[in-house]
Amino acid sequence: MKLWKEFTHFAALDWAKDHHDVVVVDRQGVIVADFRIAHSCAGWKSLNEKLRGFKAMAIAIETSEGPAVEQLLGSGFAVYPINPKSARRYRERKIPSGSKTDRIDAWSLADALRVDGHGWKQLHPLDPLLAERRQLCRDEMALIEERTALINQLQHALGYYYPTALEAFDDWALSSAWAFVEAFPTPDALLSAGRRKWEKWLHANKLFHSKSNQKRLELFARATEFTASSATTLAKSLLAVSRAKMLRLIERQLAVYRERIEALFARHPDHELFASLPGAGPKLAPRLLSEIGEDRERFEDAQSVQCYAGTAPVSFQSGQISRVTVRRSCNLHLRQAVHLWVDLSRKYCVWAQTYYRTHRAKGQSHACALRCLGQRWLKILWKMWLTKTPYDANLHQQNQVKHGSWVLQLKAA
């Protein structure tokens, strides 16, 4: 890495899907290079050739990931990512009239890097295993969202003609519910199967419980009392079976992702640290690790992690006006993982549940109380991550006693 004072030229790449505009300025802000390249092998070779003469150059871009960033890092450039909202403000400062072109964007960003870049953070290449795990975790979440959408679509289809099926199962994320639709796609098919086949199917899918068994059998017996027309039933039953089969396919792929993620997570040096977090478990711990990373110099203090995860609020004060709002600009993947983790932590840590209930008693919403608890947890996690120390409940309690924590006093009460 070069020191900031060693850079003699500053560039910016305004990226797009099929082309990129590049502008380079010197220390005085004079444009010394201005060109466009195609997003292709020949285009990136051309960029490397044109920038080869600038031995000490930093380059800015409006993203921290993606093909363009990988190409720049692979070519050995010092890359400085910037938030698109900040980039827009820099352009408005240079062009107050509101004019906008890709070239103007690149020029304003290059000059912003020259003037303010000393306060920006340079982007470092990720370890290949960490980069792979991060992509796997994010893609897994995308598949889970698709599964949720399919479940909603399946329930919507069943609502047209099969209310018995909707009433018989509470959790449609379970594969047994999908299997029911495949085995008995219509109310007539369910009724004609008979009680013996119902009981056999319930046994085979481990659903033959004394509490819910009688209720389900009674529902099955009345399956044809309230149904749709034959035309609707024939059409929507085919859709419902199709959704059920699609859900099975996604579930199999999610199992493949889970196996790969767990294998990579077990190989990471920080595995024990994140696995020790109460409530994180084998699913959320890899997500937290992949988003926080392993660069101990990345976050200066706990607040920087809290801002990055979106738990820290945003304050606005002007004259007599003072208000606090939810932070929107953050790592949404980490924010989601932290939200799920801190919610589950309440089942394993009495102090976390006490902290949550106290904020709920103040009139805060469930989400707001979890963000407050997330603030507390991220402060602990940052210290654990910085010192490479797994979570120790006894040590945490000792620190609470040492600092006279109000949470400990409420917990004791």
C-alpha positions in Angstrom: 0.0 0.0 0.0 1.2 3.5 -0.8 0.9 6.4 1.5 -1.6 9.0 0.5 1.0 11.7 0.0 2.7 9.4 -2.6 -0.2 9.5 -5.0 0.5 11.8 -7.9 -2.7 11.2 -9.9 -6.3 10.5 -9.1 -8.8 8.7 -11.3 -12.5 7.7 -11.2 -14.3 5.0 -13.1 -18.0 5.6 -13.7 -19.1 2.0 -14.2 -22.0 0.7 -16.3 -23.2 -2.7 -17.6 -21.5 -2.6 -20.9 -19.0 0.3 -20.7 -17.1 2.5 -18.2 -16.0 6.1 -18.4 -12.6 7.0 -16.9 -11.1 10.4 -16.0 -7.7 11.0 -14.5 -6.6 14.3 -12.8 -3.2 15.4 -11.4 -2.6 17.0 -8.0 -3.7 20.4 -9.4 -7.0 19.0 -10.7 -6.0 19.2 -14.4 -7.5 16.4 -16.5 -4.7 14.4 -18.0 -6.7 11.4 -19.3 -10.3 11.0 -20.4 -11.6 7.9 -22.2 -14.3 5.2 -22.3 -13.7 1.5 -22.4 -16.0 -1.4 -23.1 -16.7 -4.0 -20.4 -14.8 -6.7 -22.2 -11.4 -8.4 -22.2 -10.2 -5.9 -24.8 -11.6 -3.0 -22.9 -9.9 -3.8 -19.6 -6.6 -4.5 -21.4 -7.0 -1.0 -23.0 -7.5 0.6 -19.5 -4.4 -1.1 -18.1 -2.3 0.1 -21.1 -3.6 3.7 -20.8 -3.1 3.9 -17.0 0.3 2.2 -17.1 2.1 5.5 -17.2 0.7 6.7 -13.9 2.9 4.9 -11.4 1.3 6.3 -8.3 -2.5 6.6 -8.8 -5.6 6.1 -6.8 -8.9 5.3 -8.4 -12.5 5.9 -7.1 -15.6 3.9 -7.9 -19.3 4.1 -6.8 -19.4 0.5 -5.4 -17.4 -1.8 -3.2 -18.1 -5.1 -5.1 -18.9 -6.5 -8.5 -17.0 -7.3 -11.8 -15.5 -3.8 -12.2 -14.1 -3.7 -8.7 -12.6 -7.2 -9.1 -10.9 -6.1 -12.4 -9.4 -3.0 -10.7 -8.2 -4.9 -7.7 -6.8 -7.7 -9.9 -4.8 -5.1 -11.9 -3.2 -3.8 -8.7 -4.9 -0.4 -8.5 -5.5 1.4 -5.2 -9.3 1.4 -5.1 -11.4 3.8 -3.0 -15.1 3.0 -3.0 -17.7 5.8 -2.3 -21.4 5.8 -1.5 -23.5 6.7 -4.6 -25.3 9.4 -2.5 -22.0 11.1 -1.7 -20.9 10.8 -5.3 -24.1 12.6 -6.3 -23.4 15.4 -3.8 -19.9 15.8 -5.3 -21.3 16.1 -8.8 -23.8 18.7 -7.6 -21.0 20.7 -6.1 -19.1 20.7 -9.4 -22.2 21.1 -11.6 -24.9 23.0 -9.7 -27.0 23.4 -12.8 -28.0 19.7 -12.6 -26.3 18.5 -15.8 -25.3 14.9 -15.7 -23.3 12.6 -18.0 -21.1 9.6 -17.3 -18.0 11.8 -18.1 -19.1 14.4 -15.6 -19.7 11.8 -13.0 -16.2 10.4 -13.5 -14.6 13.8 -13.5 -16.4 15.0 -10.3 -15.5 11.8 -8.5 -11.9 11.9 -9.6 -11.6 15.5 -8.3 -13.4 14.5 -5.1 -10.8 11.8 -4.5 -8.0 14.3 -5.1 -9.5 16.8 -2.5 -11.1 14.5 0.1 -9.7 11.1 -0.6 -7.2 11.2 2.3 -10.2 10.6 4.6 -11.6 7.7 2.6 -10.8 4.0 3.2 -9.0 2.0 0.6 -10.6 -1.3 -0.5 -8.5 -4.4 0.1 -8.9 -7.7 -1.8 -10.8 -10.3 0.2 -9.3 -13.6 1.1 -10.7 -16.1 -1.6 -12.3 -18.3 1.0 -14.0 -15.3 2.7 -15.1 -13.9 -0.6 -16.6 -17.3 -1.6 -18.4 -17.7 1.7 -19.8 -14.2 1.5 -21.3 -14.8 -1.9 -22.6 -18.2 -0.8 -24.3 -16.7 2.2 -25.9 -13.9 0.2 -27.0 -16.3 -2.6 -28.5 -18.6 0.1 -30.5 -15.7 1.5 -31.8 -14.9 -2.1 -32.9 -18.6 -2.4 -34.6 -18.4 1.0 -36.5 -15.3 -0.2 -37.5 -17.1 -3.3 -38.7 -20.0 -1.1 -40.8 -17.6 1.0 -42.3 -16.1 -2.2 -43.2 -19.6 -3.4 -44.8 -20.5 -0.1 -47.0 -17.4 -0.3 -47.9 -18.3 -3.9 -48.8 -21.9 -2.8 -51.0 -20.7 0.0 -52.6 -18.2 -2.4 -53.4 -21.0 -4.9 -54.8 -23.2 -2.1 -57.0 -20.4 -0.9 -59.0 -20.6 -4.2 -60.1 -24.2 -3.8 -58.6 -26.1 -0.8 -59.3 -24.3 2.6 -58.9 -27.7 4.4 -55.2 -27.9 3.4 -54.6 -24.4 4.7 -56.3 -25.1 8.0 -54.6 -28.5 8.5 -51.0 -27.0 8.5 -49.8 -24.0 10.5 -46.2 -23.9 9.1 -46.0 -24.1 5.4 -42.2 -23.9 5.4 -42.2 -27.6 6.4 -41.7 -30.1 3.6 -44.5 -32.2 5.0 -47.0 -29.5 4.0 -45.8 -29.6 0.5 -45.9 -33.4 0.5 -49.6 -33.2 1.5 -50.4 -31.2 -1.6 -48.5 -33.6 -3.8 -50.2 -36.7 -2.2 -53.7 -35.2 -2.1 -53.9 -32.4 -4.7 -57.7 -31.8 -4.4 -60.4 -32.2 -1.8 -62.0 -35.0 -3.8 -58.6 -36.9 -3.9 -58.3 -36.5 -0.1 -61.8 -37.7 0.6 -61.6 -40.7 -1.7 -58.3 -41.8 -0.1 -60.0 -42.7 3.1 -59.1 -42.7 6.8 -56.6 -45.5 6.5 -54.5 -43.8 3.9 -54.7 -40.5 5.9 -53.3 -42.2 9.0 -50.6 -44.0 7.0 -49.5 -40.7 5.4 -49.4 -39.0 8.7 -47.3 -41.8 10.2 -44.9 -41.7 7.2 -44.4 -37.9 7.5 -44.1 -38.1 11.3 -47.2 -36.0 11.9 -49.2 -38.6 13.8 -49.4 -36.7 17.1 -52.1 -37.3 19.7 -52.9 -33.5 20.1 -53.2 -32.6 16.4 -54.1 -36.0 14.9 -57.8 -36.0 15.7 -58.2 -32.4 14.5 -56.6 -33.2 11.2 -58.6 -36.3 10.6 -61.8 -34.4 11.3 -60.8 -31.7 8.8 -60.0 -34.3 6.2 -63.4 -35.9 6.6 -65.1 -32.5 5.8 -62.7 -31.6 2.9 -65.5 -31.4 0.3 -68.0 -29.4 2.3 -66.6 -26.0 1.1 -64.8 -26.1 -2.2 -64.6 -24.2 -5.5 -66.0 -25.1 -8.9 -64.5 -28.0 -10.8 -62.8 -25.8 -13.3 -61.1 -23.7 -10.6 -60.1 -26.9 -8.7 -58.5 -28.5 -11.8 -56.6 -25.3 -12.7 -55.4 -24.3 -9.3 -54.6 -27.8 -8.1 -52.1 -28.1 -11.0 -50.6 -24.7 -9.9 -50.4 -25.8 -6.3 -48.6 -29.1 -7.1 -46.2 -27.2 -9.4 -45.4 -24.8 -6.5 -44.9 -27.7 -4.1 -42.4 -29.4 -6.5 -40.5 -26.1 -7.0 -40.3 -25.7 -3.2 -38.7 -29.2 -3.0 -36.1 -28.3 -5.6 -35.2 -25.1 -3.8 -35.0 -27.0 -0.5 -32.5 -29.5 -2.0 -30.4 -26.6 -3.4 -30.5 -24.9 0.0 -29.1 -28.1 1.6 -26.2 -28.0 -0.9 -25.5 -24.4 0.0 -25.7 -25.1 3.7 -23.2 -27.9 3.4 -20.8 -25.8 1.5 -21.1 -22.8 3.8 -20.6 -24.9 6.9 -17.5 -26.6 5.4 -15.9 -23.2 4.6 -16.9 -21.7 8.0 -15.2 -24.6 9.8 -11.9 -23.8 8.0 -11.8 -20.2 9.1 -9.6 -19.1 12.0 -12.5 -17.1 13.5 -14.8 -20.0 13.5 -14.9 -20.6 17.2 -15.3 -16.9 17.9 -18.5 -16.4 15.9 -19.8 -19.9 16.7 -19.7 -18.9 20.4 -22.3 -16.1 20.0 -25.5 -17.1 21.8 -28.3 -17.7 19.3 -26.1 -17.4 16.1 -26.0 -21.1 15.5 -24.7 -22.8 12.3 -26.7 -20.5 10.0 -26.2 -17.0 11.3 -22.6 -17.3 12.5 -21.2 -17.8 9.0 -23.3 -14.8 7.7 -22.0 -12.5 10.5 -18.4 -13.6 9.8 -18.6 -13.2 6.1 -20.0 -9.6 6.3 -17.8 -8.4 9.1 -14.7 -10.0 7.6 -11.2 -10.5 9.1 -9.5 -7.2 8.6 -9.0 -5.9 12.2 -8.0 -2.4 10.9 -11.3 -2.0 9.1 -13.4 -0.8 12.1 -11.7 1.8 14.4 -14.3 1.3 17.2 -17.5 -0.4 18.1 -19.6 2.6 16.7 -18.2 2.0 13.2 -19.4 -1.6 13.3 -22.8 -0.4 14.6 -23.1 2.2 11.8 -22.1 -0.4 9.2 -24.7 -2.9 10.5 -27.4 -0.2 10.7 -28.2 -0.4 14.4 -26.8 3.0 15.2 -29.5 5.8 14.7 -29.1 8.9 12.6 -29.3 12.2 14.5 -30.5 15.5 12.9 -30.2 18.8 14.8 -30.8 22.2 13.4 -31.7 25.2 15.6 -34.7 24.1 17.7 -35.2 20.9 15.6 -33.8 17.7 17.0 -34.8 14.2 15.9 -33.4 10.7 15.6 -34.2 8.3 12.8 -33.4 4.8 11.7 -30.2 4.4 9.7 -31.0 3.4 6.1 -27.5 3.6 4.6 -25.7 0.4 5.8 -24.8 -3.1 4.9 -28.3 -4.6 4.5 -27.0 -8.2 4.5 -25.3 -7.6 7.9 -28.3 -5.7 9.2 -30.6 -8.7 8.5 -28.2 -11.2 10.0 -27.8 -9.1 13.2 -31.6 -8.6 13.5 -32.2 -12.4 13.4 -29.2 -13.1 15.7 -30.1 -10.7 18.5 -33.7 -11.9 18.4 -32.6 -15.5 18.9 -30.1 -14.4 21.6 -33.0 -13.6 23.9 -33.6 -17.3 24.3 -30.1 -18.0 25.5 -29.2 -14.9 27.5 -31.3 -13.6 30.4 -29.6 -10.2 30.2 -30.5 -9.9 26.6 -34.2 -10.7 27.3 -34.2 -8.3 30.2 -32.7 -5.5 28.0 -35.3 -6.2 25.3 -38.2 -6.2 27.7 -37.1 -2.9 29.3 -37.1 -1.2 26.0 -40.5 -2.7 25.1 -41.8 -1.4 28.4 -40.8 2.1 27.3 -43.2 1.8 24.4 -40.7 0.9 21.7 -41.6 -1.4 18.9 -40.2 -4.9 18.5 -37.9 -3.8 15.7 -36.7 -0.8 17.7 -36.0 -2.8 20.8 -34.0 -5.3 18.8 -31.9 -2.5 17.2 -31.1 -1.3 20.7 -30.2 -4.8 21.8 -28.1 -5.1 18.6 -26.2 -2.0 19.6 -25.3 -3.7 22.8 -24.4 -7.0 21.2 -22.2 -5.4 18.5 -20.2 -3.6 21.1 -19.5 -6.9 22.7 -18.8 -8.6 19.3 -16.4 -5.9 18.2 -14.3 -6.4 21.3 -14.4 -10.2 20.9 -13.5 -9.8 17.2 -10.6 -7.3 17.9 -9.1 -9.5 20.6 -10.0 -12.8 18.9 -11.7 -14.0 22.1 -14.8 -16.3 22.0 -17.9 -15.2 24.0 -17.7 -16.0 27.7 -21.0 -15.5 29.7 -19.1 -15.5 33.0 -16.7 -12.9 31.8 -19.5 -10.7 30.5 -21.3 -11.0 33.8 -18.1 -9.9 35.7 -17.9 -6.9 33.4 -21.5 -6.0 34.2 -20.8 -6.2 37.9 -17.6 -4.2 37.5 -19.4 -1.3 35.7 -22.6 -1.5 37.7 -24.8 -2.4 34.7 -28.5 -1.5 35.1 -29.3 -4.6 33.1 -27.7 -6.8 35.8 -29.7 -5.0 38.5 -33.0 -5.6 36.7 -32.1 -9.2 36.0 -31.4 -9.8 39.6 -34.7 -8.2 40.6 
